[in-house]
Amino acid sequence: MDTDGHIAACAPLPGRGDLAPVVLAPLSGITDLPFRRLVAGFGARWVVSEMVAAGEYLSLDPGSRARAELGLDEAHTVVQLVGRAPAPMAEAARRLAGQGARVIDINMGCPARKVTGGLSGSALMRDPDQAERIIAAVAQAVAVPVTVKMRLGWDAAQRNAPDLARRAESAGARLIAVHGRTRCQFYEGRADWAAIRDVRAAVSVPVIANGDIACAGDARRALELSGAQAVMVGRAARGRPWILAQIAAGLTGAPPPPAPAGAALAALVGAHYEAMLSFYGSHVGARVARKHLGWFMDHARTPPGLRARLLVAPPGTVLSLLGEALAGDPAAPQAA
Ligand SMILES: Cc1cc2nc3c(=O)[nH]c(=O)nc-3n(C[C@H](O)[C@H](O)[C@H](O)COP(=O)(O)O)c2cc1C
């Protein structure tokens, strides 16, 4: 932790005892470069990209815009790869590291059928030999740290995260993040933070606990129950990019930095909106921005009529409506 209450510097990377305690989870369709910049602006030092399919990435021109699009020049970016075969995963990692990626994370947790159907993501938990081959190939291909994100297992009968984590460590993984659900739970029920303790006991590399962490109280409990060195926050950051900084402060007992409100919140959301339009172009950008604007307005309890008007308005009108739309209570109180 920094003395100013922000999240501690995470580079130099895992295994050196200075792991940031609160990191941003990869969220496909959400943790794009504009959003990661926003969260990093509040002090997060470990922000994970949306998953990048190794095969698709390799089919791009080597001189493609991936470097700019993935934010490989950004200090705190972790690039997550997803794929099922060691060679393309290793080649994609090599290329990404060559373009400046500082950490490569391997997705072994995604439950979506379109991913598991291709025998990648959490499907690799059912094929630990293949999972291990992928991790070894990637770790051998790059000098930067390689990390793995997994679930507790495929289903209640196969909670093999400790075994896979052990194999991952011996194959060269430098950190393991665990979402405390099985694949077959998808997002149902509650994340089982205590079950992550078996992963912690199985490896000597740092472990990050993930799932349902939305405030400092959750984070403290997750750390206590799991013994993990850090927590990873995903959905709670939607519409609240400052939440990681608040959780990190709460973990040290420091007063949480206040959530931006009023004109400051409207300015922040307006700048994020403009960043999305410029990153994606105005058409796609406006579509992507709608999700984020919706989350900000959920928290601000924007009146439904105004919300509906804003979501279909052209950019200039969106910017002019934000002040009124976000004038409400910006954030639920932080649990202690
Ligand atoms: C919309 C969405 C997209 C996600 N995309 C990814 C992804 O690209 N890679 C990944 O490893 N996990 C992905 N996840 C899982 C999250 O990283 C995280 O493990 C999960 O949401 C539980 O954490 P949370 O309760 O803090 O959100 C995604 C989850 C959601 C809801």
The ligand as a Tripos MOL2 file, in Angstrom:
@<TRIPOS>MOLECULE
LIG
   31    33     1     0     0
SMALL
NO_CHARGES

@<TRIPOS>ATOM
      1 C1        -19.0890   -9.4400  -18.3310 C.3       1 LIG1
      2 C2        -17.9710  -10.2980  -17.8130 C.ar      1 LIG1
      3 C3        -16.8690  -10.5300  -18.6000 C.ar      1 LIG1
      4 C4        -15.8170  -11.3360  -18.1380 C.ar      1 LIG1
      5 N1        -14.7220  -11.5220  -18.9270 N.ar      1 LIG1
      6 C5        -13.6660  -12.2430  -18.4480 C.ar      1 LIG1
      7 C6        -12.4820  -12.3910  -19.2290 C.ar      1 LIG1
      8 O1        -12.3390  -11.8560  -20.3370 O.2       1 LIG1
      9 N2        -11.4840  -13.1540  -18.7000 N.ar      1 LIG1
     10 C7        -11.5900  -13.7450  -17.4600 C.ar      1 LIG1
     11 O2        -10.6580  -14.4110  -17.0110 O.2       1 LIG1
     12 N3        -12.6900  -13.5880  -16.7010 N.ar      1 LIG1
     13 C8        -13.7150  -12.8440  -17.1660 C.ar      1 LIG1
     14 N4        -14.8130  -12.6470  -16.3750 N.ar      1 LIG1
     15 C9        -14.8030  -13.1480  -14.9880 C.3       1 LIG1
     16 C10       -14.3040  -12.0490  -14.0370 C.3       1 LIG1
     17 O3        -12.9520  -11.7360  -14.2840 O.3       1 LIG1
     18 C11       -14.4330  -12.4640  -12.5560 C.3       1 LIG1
     19 O4        -13.7150  -13.6460  -12.3720 O.3       1 LIG1
     20 C12       -15.8880  -12.6750  -12.1350 C.3       1 LIG1
     21 O5        -16.7300  -11.6560  -12.6300 O.3       1 LIG1
     22 C13       -16.0140  -12.7430  -10.6260 C.3       1 LIG1
     23 O6        -15.5270  -11.5660  -10.0350 O.3       1 LIG1
     24 P1        -16.5230  -10.3560   -9.5830 P.3       1 LIG1
     25 O7        -17.5690  -10.9670   -8.6920 O.co2     1 LIG1
     26 O8        -15.6250   -9.3850   -8.8390 O.co2     1 LIG1
     27 O9        -17.1060   -9.7780  -10.8120 O.co2     1 LIG1
     28 C14       -15.8840  -11.9020  -16.8400 C.ar      1 LIG1
     29 C15       -17.0130  -11.6620  -16.0480 C.ar      1 LIG1
     30 C16       -18.0500  -10.8670  -16.5070 C.ar      1 LIG1
     31 C17       -19.2360  -10.6220  -15.6200 C.3       1 LIG1
@<TRIPOS>BOND
     1     1     2 1
     2     2     3 ar
     3     2    30 ar
     4     3     4 ar
     5     4     5 ar
     6     4    28 ar
     7     5     6 ar
     8     6     7 ar
     9     6    13 1
    10     7     8 2
    11     7     9 ar
    12     9    10 ar
    13    10    11 2
    14    10    12 ar
    15    12    13 ar
    16    13    14 ar
    17    14    15 1
    18    14    28 ar
    19    15    16 1
    20    16    17 1
    21    16    18 1
    22    18    19 1
    23    18    20 1
    24    20    21 1
    25    20    22 1
    26    22    23 1
    27    23    24 1
    28    24    25 2
    29    24    26 1
    30    24    27 1
    31    28    29 ar
    32    29    30 ar
    33    30    31 1
@<TRIPOS>SUBSTRUCTURE
     1 LIG1         1 GROUP 0 **** ****
